[in-house]
Amino acid sequence: MTARYEIPAGQTVEVTADQATTVEFYNQLLRGKITGHKTGAEQAPLEGVTFGLFDAEATEFTEETAIEVTTTNESGEFSFEAPYGSFQVMELATLPGYLTMKEPVAVEVNAAEVELDPIANGQTVVHISKVDAETAEELPGAVLELYSPDGTLLETWETSDIPHVITGLPVGEGYVLREVTAPEGYQLAEDVTFAVEETSEIQFVGMVDEPSPEEPEEPEEPSTPDEPTEPDEPTPTVPQTGGSRAALWVGALLILALGGLGITLILLKKQNKL
């Protein structure tokens, strides 16, 4: 870095004969102010983001190698005082859920005020899907919970026919996705543990639900048979033996009577002839 100085104004010097005169000129180092603004989601200012000022030839960007380090205020503004020359501004630390700059911003200090273009921070984006194990289609009606790596409940929601989107999850490992209520006809899925990477690309997390096994149909209970009716007691048939014999006796007596009558008539006829 080559320093630049202000050219001093000329001086009027009185020179007399046989007298040495000394004239001093002082060059003031030229300095400028670098100002930048940090914004986040929906262009909102971000407070507490750390930036460093580095030499134009720097390749390692840490607080230890920085010429100066500062943080953004409540308006998302930061600034550096620097002599005229070439520098780099690099973001060193951001807020949870936001992504740090990947490349430094080159800046040329050649005026009293140098304004940087707004520096926007991207956020992590996670899409969480709840799908059917057989069709791989989004499965509505499940209630899911998301826990941070320290076990804090972050969010609860009911799934729909599109993935659930969460922005601004801090980068880290050990997030836990848990199903607390499965849709009707499905089994509860096991917990899913995942990590959030430091990337601007969409990160996908999936949880699969298996259909509940079909329960066997319960056999129909046998119907209770009607109680058997008691049969009518049979009326015994009494043989008519006595009656038949009486008829025989009457018949026999009648024959004998007729026979006796016939004999009597014959005898009477014989007497009359005599």
C-alpha positions in Angstrom: 0.0 0.0 0.0 1.4 3.3 -1.1 0.5 6.2 1.2 -0.7 9.4 -0.2 -0.1 12.8 1.3 -1.7 16.2 1.0 0.5 18.8 -0.8 1.0 21.7 1.6 0.3 25.3 0.6 3.2 27.5 -0.5 5.0 29.8 2.0 6.5 33.3 1.6 10.0 33.4 2.9 12.1 36.5 3.4 15.8 35.9 2.6 18.5 38.4 3.7 22.1 38.5 2.7 24.5 36.5 4.7 21.7 34.8 6.7 20.6 31.2 6.4 16.9 30.6 6.2 15.2 27.3 6.9 11.8 26.6 5.4 9.8 23.5 6.6 7.0 21.9 4.8 4.7 19.3 6.4 2.7 16.8 4.4 -0.4 15.6 6.0 -1.4 12.0 5.3 -4.7 11.9 3.3 -7.4 9.9 5.0 -10.9 8.9 4.1 -13.9 7.3 5.7 -15.3 4.0 4.4 -19.0 3.5 5.2 -21.1 0.4 4.6 -24.5 -1.0 5.4 -25.5 -4.5 6.2 -29.0 -5.8 5.5 -30.8 -9.1 6.0 -34.2 -10.5 5.2 -36.4 -8.1 3.4 -33.6 -5.5 3.4 -33.9 -5.1 7.2 -30.7 -3.7 8.8 -28.6 -6.2 10.8 -27.0 -5.1 14.0 -24.0 -6.9 15.5 -22.3 -8.2 12.3 -18.5 -8.1 12.4 -16.4 -6.6 9.6 -12.6 -6.2 9.1 -10.5 -3.9 7.1 -7.6 -5.6 5.3 -4.7 -4.6 3.0 -5.4 -5.0 -0.7 -2.9 -7.9 -0.9 -4.3 -9.9 2.1 -5.5 -13.4 1.5 -6.2 -14.5 5.1 -9.2 -12.8 6.7 -9.3 -13.1 10.5 -9.6 -10.6 13.3 -5.9 -11.1 14.0 -4.8 -10.2 10.5 -7.2 -7.2 10.1 -6.0 -3.6 10.1 -9.2 -2.7 12.0 -12.3 -4.5 13.2 -15.8 -3.1 13.8 -19.4 -4.2 14.1 -22.6 -2.8 12.6 -24.9 -0.6 14.7 -28.7 -0.7 15.1 -29.0 0.8 11.6 -26.8 -1.9 10.1 -24.0 0.7 9.5 -20.3 0.2 9.9 -17.3 2.4 9.0 -13.5 2.5 8.9 -11.0 5.4 8.9 -8.2 4.7 6.5 -5.5 6.6 4.6 -5.8 6.9 0.9 -5.1 3.7 -0.9 -6.4 0.3 -1.8 -8.1 -2.0 0.8 -10.4 -4.9 1.2 -13.5 -5.2 3.5 -14.5 -8.6 4.7 -17.3 -9.9 6.8 -15.9 -12.0 9.7 -19.0 -13.0 11.7 -22.7 -12.7 11.1 -25.9 -13.4 13.0 -27.3 -16.9 13.6 -29.3 -18.1 10.5 -27.4 -15.8 8.1 -24.6 -16.6 5.7 -21.3 -14.8 5.8 -19.8 -13.2 2.7 -17.7 -15.6 0.6 -15.5 -12.9 -1.0 -14.1 -9.6 0.2 -15.1 -6.2 -1.2 -12.3 -4.3 -2.8 -12.4 -0.5 -2.0 -10.3 2.4 -3.2 -10.0 5.2 -0.7 -9.5 8.3 -2.8 -11.9 10.8 -1.2 -12.9 12.0 2.3 -16.1 9.8 2.1 -16.3 6.4 0.4 -19.7 4.7 0.4 -19.9 1.0 -0.2 -22.8 -0.7 -2.0 -25.3 -2.3 0.6 -24.0 -5.7 1.6 -26.9 -8.2 1.8 -26.8 -11.4 3.8 -28.5 -14.5 2.6 -30.2 -16.9 5.0 -30.2 -20.7 5.2 -33.3 -22.2 3.6 -34.6 -25.7 4.6 -37.5 -27.5 3.0 -39.1 -30.2 5.1 -41.2 -32.9 3.4 -43.5 -35.5 4.9 -44.1 -38.2 2.3 -45.9 -41.5 1.8 -43.5 -44.4 1.7 -45.2 -46.0 -1.3 -46.0 -43.0 -3.5 -43.3 -40.5 -2.3 -46.0 -37.8 -2.5 -46.4 -35.1 0.1 -48.6 -36.4 3.0 -51.0 -33.9 4.6 -52.3 -34.2 8.1 -49.2 -35.0 10.1 -48.1 -32.9 13.1 -44.3 -32.3 13.2 -42.0 -30.6 15.7 -38.5 -29.3 15.1 -35.9 -29.2 17.9 -32.6 -27.3 17.9 -29.4 -29.1 18.7 -29.7 -28.0 22.4 -33.2 -29.6 22.6 -35.2 -26.4 22.4 -38.5 -26.7 20.5 -38.3 -24.3 17.6 -41.5 -24.9 15.6 -44.6 -27.0 15.4 -46.8 -27.3 12.3 -49.2 -29.6 10.4 -48.1 -30.9 7.0 -49.9 -30.1 3.8 -49.5 -31.1 0.2 -46.3 -28.9 -0.2 -43.0 -28.9 1.7 -42.7 -26.8 4.9 -40.1 -24.0 4.4 -38.0 -22.7 7.3 -35.5 -19.8 6.7 -32.8 -18.6 9.0 -31.9 -21.8 10.9 -28.4 -21.3 12.4 -25.7 -23.4 10.8 -25.0 -26.5 12.8 -25.5 -30.2 13.5 -28.0 -32.1 15.7 -31.4 -30.7 14.6 -34.2 -33.2 15.3 -37.5 -33.6 13.3 -40.2 -35.4 15.3 -43.6 -36.6 14.3 -46.1 -36.3 17.2 -49.3 -37.2 15.2 -49.4 -39.4 12.1 -52.2 -39.0 9.5 -55.0 -41.5 9.7 -54.0 -44.9 8.3 -50.2 -44.3 8.9 -47.7 -45.3 11.5 -45.6 -42.7 13.5 -42.1 -42.3 11.9 -38.9 -42.4 13.8 -37.1 -39.1 14.6 -34.9 -37.6 11.8 -31.6 -35.9 12.8 -30.0 -33.5 10.3 -27.5 -30.7 9.9 -27.9 -27.2 8.5 -25.0 -26.4 6.2 -23.6 -22.9 5.4 -24.9 -22.6 1.9 -27.4 -20.4 0.0 -28.8 -23.5 -1.7 -32.1 -25.0 -0.6 -31.5 -27.9 1.8 -34.0 -30.7 1.9 -35.1 -32.9 4.8 -37.5 -35.7 4.3 -39.5 -37.9 6.7 -41.3 -41.1 5.4 -44.6 -42.5 6.8 -45.4 -46.2 6.4 -49.1 -47.2 6.1 -50.5 -48.9 9.1 -50.8 -52.7 8.7 -54.2 -53.9 7.9 -56.0 -55.4 10.8 -57.5 -58.8 10.2 -61.3 -58.8 10.0 -62.8 -60.1 13.2 -64.9 -63.2 12.6 -68.6 -62.8 13.0 -69.9 -64.1 16.2 -71.9 -67.3 15.6 -75.6 -66.7 16.0 -77.2 -68.3 19.0 -79.4 -71.2 17.8 -83.0 -71.2 18.8 -83.7 -73.4 21.8 -85.4 -76.6 20.6 -89.0 -76.8 21.3 -90.1 -79.8 23.4 -92.0 -82.3 21.3 -95.7 -82.9 22.1 -96.0 -86.0 24.3 -97.5 -88.8 22.1 -100.9 -89.9 23.1 -100.7 -93.7 23.6 -103.1 -95.7 21.5 -105.0 -98.1 23.8 -105.8 -101.3 21.9 -109.6 -101.9 21.8 -109.3 -105.6 22.8 -112.2 -105.5 25.2 -114.6 -104.0 22.8 -113.8 -106.5 20.0 -114.5 -109.5 22.2 -117.9 -108.1 23.3 -118.9 -107.8 19.7 -117.9 -111.4 19.1 -119.9 -112.6 22.0 -123.0 -110.6 20.9 -122.7 -112.0 17.4 -122.3 -115.6 18.7 -125.3 -115.3 20.9 -127.3 -113.8 18.1 -126.5 -116.8 15.9 -127.4 -119.2 18.6 -130.7 -117.4 19.2 -131.5 -117.6 15.5 -130.5 -121.2 15.4 -132.7 -122.0 18.4 -135.6 -120.1 16.9 -135.2 -122.1 13.7 -135.3 -125.4 15.5 -138.4 -124.4 17.5 -140.3 -123.5 14.3 -139.4 -126.9 12.7 -140.6 -128.8 15.7 -143.9 -126.8 15.7 -144.6 -127.7 12.1 -144.0 -131.4 12.8 -146.5 -131.4 15.7 -149.2 -129.8 13.6 -148.9 -132.5 10.9 -149.5 -135.1 13.5 
